[in-house]
Amino acid sequence: MTAPHEKKDTPASFEEVDQIDLRIMEVLQKDARITNQALADRVALSPSACLRRVRDLETRGLISAYRAQIQVDKMRSVTVVMAHITFSQHTIKNLHDFDECIETIPEIVESYRVSGNVDYILRVVVPDMHAWKRIMTILVNGGFGVEKIVSHFLMDQIKTFKGYKLIQKPGD
């Protein structure tokens, strides 16, 4: 038997959420600084019931963090690299060691293991090309089985992440 909130590998393991939970999460992903009173008003709950639900969503891991979206390029010059990483050897050890390595490099701000013709997509924010070359050298020479790195340099960010669509409206 599975403990409450323990994740399984089947769709049946999806966390149960009701419409109120969805409304709470939709409001919080647009404004994480909203007061509990204002949130309770928006989702038609008492403040104590609202806070209880928010704490439960956090405990269950459905709300995992609260962050400010910083526009680092307005403070200093940066180069944003979207790097496609391809491995020549796909061993569990190589992937695990690579995952541990990229966790230690603060310039790598996002990492995704993907399917298809590449194995990872990294988003890297560096001050210049020299810094990117240094990171590439670490990744290629780290003994992880990295065969190829294809770099794409961000020219303009057209749409930023603003949250997930959580509530289905009629006709969606």
C-alpha positions in Angstrom: 0.0 0.0 0.0 1.2 3.5 -0.8 1.4 6.2 1.9 -0.7 9.3 1.4 0.9 11.7 -1.1 3.5 9.2 -2.1 4.2 9.4 -5.8 3.7 6.3 -8.1 4.5 5.9 -11.7 1.0 5.6 -12.9 -1.6 8.3 -13.7 -3.6 7.1 -10.7 -0.9 8.7 -8.6 -1.8 12.2 -9.6 -2.6 14.3 -6.5 -6.3 14.9 -6.0 -7.2 18.5 -6.2 -10.6 20.2 -6.3 -11.7 23.4 -8.0 -10.9 25.5 -4.9 -7.3 24.1 -4.8 -7.0 24.9 -8.5 -8.3 28.5 -8.0 -5.8 29.0 -5.0 -2.9 27.8 -7.1 -3.9 29.9 -10.1 -4.1 33.0 -8.0 -0.8 32.3 -6.3 1.1 31.6 -9.5 0.1 35.1 -10.7 0.7 36.8 -7.4 2.6 34.9 -4.7 2.8 38.0 -2.5 -1.0 38.2 -2.1 -2.1 38.2 1.5 -4.0 35.3 2.9 -7.0 37.5 3.5 -7.0 38.7 -0.1 -6.5 35.1 -1.4 -9.3 33.9 0.8 -11.6 36.6 -0.6 -10.6 35.7 -4.2 -11.4 32.0 -3.7 -14.4 32.4 -1.4 -13.0 30.8 1.7 -12.5 31.9 5.3 -8.9 33.0 5.9 -8.3 30.0 8.2 -9.6 27.5 5.7 -7.7 29.2 2.9 -4.4 29.0 4.9 -5.1 25.4 5.8 -5.5 24.6 2.1 -2.3 26.5 1.1 -0.3 24.7 3.7 -1.7 21.3 2.6 -0.8 22.1 -1.1 2.7 23.0 0.1 3.0 19.8 2.2 1.8 17.7 -0.7 4.4 19.3 -3.0 1.9 20.8 -5.4 3.2 24.2 -4.4 7.0 23.7 -4.3 8.4 27.3 -4.1 7.7 31.0 -4.2 10.1 33.1 -6.3 10.6 36.6 -7.7 11.1 36.8 -11.4 14.4 38.8 -11.7 15.3 40.6 -15.0 19.0 40.1 -14.6 19.7 41.5 -18.1 18.4 44.9 -16.8 21.2 44.9 -14.2 24.2 43.7 -16.2 25.1 42.3 -19.6 24.5 38.6 -19.9 24.6 35.9 -22.5 21.8 33.3 -22.4 22.7 30.0 -23.9 20.2 27.2 -24.7 22.6 24.2 -24.9 21.6 20.9 -26.5 23.7 18.1 -25.0 24.1 14.7 -26.7 25.7 11.7 -25.0 27.7 9.0 -26.7 27.2 6.6 -23.8 23.9 6.5 -21.9 24.7 4.8 -18.6 23.0 5.5 -15.4 26.3 6.5 -13.8 27.0 9.0 -16.6 23.6 10.6 -16.3 23.7 10.7 -12.5 27.3 12.1 -12.5 26.3 14.7 -15.1 23.2 15.7 -13.1 25.4 16.1 -10.0 27.9 18.2 -12.0 25.4 20.6 -13.4 23.9 21.1 -9.9 27.2 22.6 -8.9 27.4 25.1 -11.7 25.3 28.2 -10.7 25.3 29.6 -14.3 23.2 26.6 -15.4 19.8 27.9 -14.3 17.6 25.2 -15.8 18.2 21.6 -16.9 15.9 19.2 -18.7 16.6 15.6 -19.6 14.6 15.0 -22.8 13.8 12.4 -25.4 14.6 12.8 -29.1 17.9 13.6 -30.8 19.4 15.3 -27.8 19.6 14.1 -24.2 19.6 17.4 -22.2 18.6 21.0 -22.8 20.3 23.5 -20.5 19.6 27.1 -20.0 22.8 28.8 -19.0 23.2 32.5 -18.1 26.8 33.7 -18.3 28.5 37.1 -18.5 30.2 36.3 -21.9 31.4 33.7 -24.3 34.6 33.0 -22.3 32.5 31.9 -19.4 30.4 29.7 -21.6 33.5 28.1 -23.1 34.7 27.3 -19.6 31.4 25.6 -18.7 31.4 23.7 -22.0 35.0 22.4 -21.3 33.8 21.2 -17.9 30.9 19.3 -19.4 32.8 17.8 -22.3 35.9 16.8 -20.3 34.0 15.6 -17.2 34.0 12.0 -18.2 30.2 11.9 -18.5 30.1 10.6 -22.1 29.1 14.0 -23.6 29.5 13.6 -27.4 28.3 17.0 -28.6 27.1 20.4 -27.4 25.1 22.6 -29.7 24.7 26.1 -28.4 21.9 28.5 -29.2 22.2 32.1 -28.1 19.1 34.0 -26.9 18.4 37.0 -29.1 15.0 38.1 -27.7 12.7 36.5 -25.1 9.2 36.7 -26.6 7.1 35.0 -24.0 8.1 34.3 -20.4 6.6 31.6 -18.1 3.6 33.1 -16.4 2.1 30.0 -14.9 0.2 26.9 -15.9 -3.3 26.8 -17.1 -5.0 25.0 -14.2 -8.7 25.6 -14.6 -10.4 24.4 -17.7 -13.1 26.7 -18.9 -16.1 25.5 -21.0 -15.0 25.1 -24.6 -11.4 24.4 -23.8 
